[in-house]
Each structure stands twice: as C-alpha cells, then as structure tokens.
Amino acid sequence: MSAIKRILCYGDSNTWGHDPVTNDRLDETTRWTRVLGQALGEGYEVIEEGLGGRTTVWDDPIEGYKNGREYLIPCLESHRPLDLVIILLGTNDLKMRFSLSAFDIAQGAGVLVRQVQLSQAGRGGENPPVLLLAPPPIAPLTDYAEMFAGAEEKSRRFSVHFERVAREMACSFLDTAQVVVSSPLDGIHLERQEHRKLGKAVAVKVKERIG
C-alpha cells in the first residue's frame, strides 16, 4: 500500500478560514483547505496551519508572534514527513506599519520557500516540493482602511512578483487572482464561495505536482 501523501497548508487568516460575513471561522466543509482535501480524495492528508495576521518574514511590533519564518521550521519538523508544502502569505505584509513594496513582500515569500527547500522535511530526509500561491488583490477597504492604507495598489502587483519568485526558486505557482476575489465586506478575506473555488483550483495544481 502506498503512503498517504501529506500536504501542509501554511498561511494566514484566509487559510484559517475567517468568514467576512460572520467574523467567525468557516466550517470544516467550506474552508479551502478542507475543499482541497475533498477534491483530492483518498490517499491525501491536508494539514491546516493558518494564523490570523501572519506575515512572511516580518516581526509585528503590535500583534507579536506573527512572523511566518520563525514558526515555519518547527512547523515542518512537527508535521514531517511532508510530500508538499503550500504557502499562501503576503496579505498582512501590506499593513502600513511595515512600509513594504510588493517586490519585498514576494521576496519574503521566497525566503519561506527556500526554508522549505532546505528543511529535509520530506520523505527520507528529502526536501519537499513547494506550491507558492500569490494572494488575491485587496478589494476596497472598510474597517481595515487605515491599517492597510495604500495596500490595494500594491496587492495588484502580487501576481507578477510572486510568479517571478516562484520561477527563481523553481517551485510550483498559482496566481489566486485568476481564481478568487476578496470580499467587498472587508476587502481582505474570502467568502464561502471563493474558498470553494480556491480549494478546487489548488487541487488541480497538487495533482500536477505530486500526482
């Protein structure tokens, strides 16, 4: 019997499943990570590692413990062996307090890709492959307008910069802007129907990458 393929989904509140309609967590049949597992079917295990406010590599002086780089290594170690690591981060890097360009945010995501590639968290101590997702552009903001001032324009450049990083790092890539849109309710999170679309689209990329 072949081993179950284990997939780690490493992200922020959109991976955790924040519902912009209710501000609660989406249920186990709706989150894109669970939709991914349903679409893949038997023989796969999808591990959810979403944290609201998580950045790529930056320390948050206000919220704290949100640096994606700091937790990634122990996360990989605790879930090994892994057959694929999916990274969906960058939206929180757009907060005005960080003063980052889309270029630098994508570079931060690239640091995480490299950490995975050097981790030996795959089977037999190999390096697990990575699927890098470019976050969708931010929609017009409401409650988060001041916190994310200037983020809308920057987020529209995610696609080109994340794709460049994926090419440089020789990892798989999916531009989520081609699949989903951020909710008009808060401008940042994905509504239920978008989670379903994303999970199904990611499943196609997973099948392409690891069968």
Solvent accessible surface area in square Angstrom, and as a share of the most:
residue,aa,sasa,rsa
1,M,242,1.08
2,S,102,0.66
3,A,62,0.48
4,I,98,0.50
5,K,65,0.27
6,R,45,0.17
7,I,0,0.00
8,L,0,0.00
9,C,0,0.00
10,Y,2,0.01
11,G,0,0.00
12,D,5,0.03
13,S,14,0.09
14,N,8,0.04
15,T,0,0.00
16,W,85,0.30
17,G,0,0.00
18,H,31,0.14
19,D,5,0.03
20,P,12,0.07
21,V,90,0.52
22,T,78,0.45
23,N,105,0.54
24,D,92,0.48
25,R,101,0.37
26,L,4,0.02
27,D,58,0.30
28,E,91,0.41
29,T,92,0.53
30,T,1,0.00
31,R,6,0.02
32,W,1,0.00
33,T,0,0.00
34,R,90,0.33
35,V,8,0.05
36,L,0,0.00
37,G,23,0.23
38,Q,106,0.47
39,A,53,0.41
40,L,9,0.04
41,G,34,0.33
42,E,174,0.78
43,G,38,0.36
44,Y,37,0.14
45,E,74,0.33
46,V,31,0.18
47,I,18,0.09
48,E,41,0.18
49,E,30,0.14
50,G,18,0.18
51,L,52,0.26
52,G,29,0.27
53,G,9,0.09
54,R,8,0.03
55,T,0,0.00
56,T,0,0.00
57,V,11,0.06
58,W,77,0.27
59,D,106,0.55
60,D,7,0.04
61,P,111,0.70
62,I,125,0.64
63,E,65,0.29
64,G,27,0.26
65,Y,177,0.67
66,K,18,0.07
67,N,10,0.05
68,G,0,0.00
69,R,93,0.34
70,E,114,0.51
71,Y,90,0.34
72,L,0,0.00
73,I,73,0.37
74,P,66,0.41
75,C,0,0.00
76,L,1,0.00
77,E,78,0.35
78,S,81,0.52
79,H,40,0.18
80,R,98,0.36
81,P,52,0.33
82,L,1,0.01
83,D,26,0.13
84,L,0,0.00
85,V,0,0.00
86,I,1,0.00
87,I,0,0.00
88,L,5,0.03
89,L,0,0.00
90,G,0,0.00
91,T,9,0.05
92,N,13,0.07
93,D,0,0.00
94,L,5,0.02
95,K,8,0.03
96,M,120,0.53
97,R,78,0.28
98,F,28,0.12
99,S,94,0.61
100,L,19,0.09
101,S,47,0.30
102,A,2,0.01
103,F,92,0.38
104,D,57,0.30
105,I,0,0.00
106,A,0,0.00
107,Q,70,0.31
108,G,2,0.02
109,A,0,0.00
110,G,6,0.06
111,V,60,0.34
112,L,0,0.00
113,V,0,0.00
114,R,105,0.38
115,Q,39,0.17
116,V,0,0.00
117,Q,29,0.13
118,L,124,0.62
119,S,18,0.12
120,Q,109,0.48
121,A,0,0.00
122,G,3,0.03
123,R,88,0.32
124,G,83,0.80
125,G,29,0.28
126,E,119,0.53
127,N,79,0.40
128,P,4,0.02
129,P,35,0.22
130,V,3,0.02
131,L,0,0.00
132,L,0,0.00
133,L,0,0.00
134,A,0,0.00
135,P,3,0.02
136,P,8,0.05
137,P,42,0.26
138,I,11,0.05
139,A,18,0.14
140,P,99,0.62
141,L,31,0.15
142,T,74,0.43
143,D,133,0.69
144,Y,59,0.23
145,A,45,0.35
146,E,155,0.70
147,M,74,0.33
148,F,4,0.02
149,A,45,0.35
150,G,53,0.51
151,A,0,0.00
152,E,56,0.25
153,E,101,0.45
154,K,52,0.22
155,S,1,0.01
156,R,147,0.54
157,R,96,0.35
158,F,1,0.01
159,S,32,0.21
160,V,92,0.53
161,H,37,0.17
162,F,0,0.00
163,E,82,0.37
164,R,44,0.16
165,V,3,0.02
166,A,3,0.02
167,R,161,0.59
168,E,109,0.49
169,M,31,0.14
170,A,93,0.72
171,C,21,0.13
172,S,26,0.17
173,F,38,0.16
174,L,24,0.12
175,D,19,0.10
176,T,0,0.00
177,A,33,0.25
178,Q,146,0.65
179,V,40,0.23
180,V,3,0.02
181,V,99,0.57
182,S,7,0.05
183,S,2,0.01
184,P,101,0.64
185,L,94,0.47
186,D,13,0.07
187,G,0,0.00
188,I,12,0.06
189,H,12,0.05
190,L,1,0.00
191,E,28,0.13
192,R,92,0.33
193,Q,88,0.39
194,E,9,0.04
195,H,0,0.00
196,R,99,0.36
197,K,97,0.41
198,L,1,0.00
199,G,0,0.00
200,K,125,0.53
201,A,23,0.18
202,V,0,0.00
203,A,7,0.05
204,V,89,0.51
205,K,50,0.21
206,V,0,0.00
207,K,92,0.39
208,E,123,0.55
209,R,109,0.40
210,I,32,0.16
211,G,46,0.45
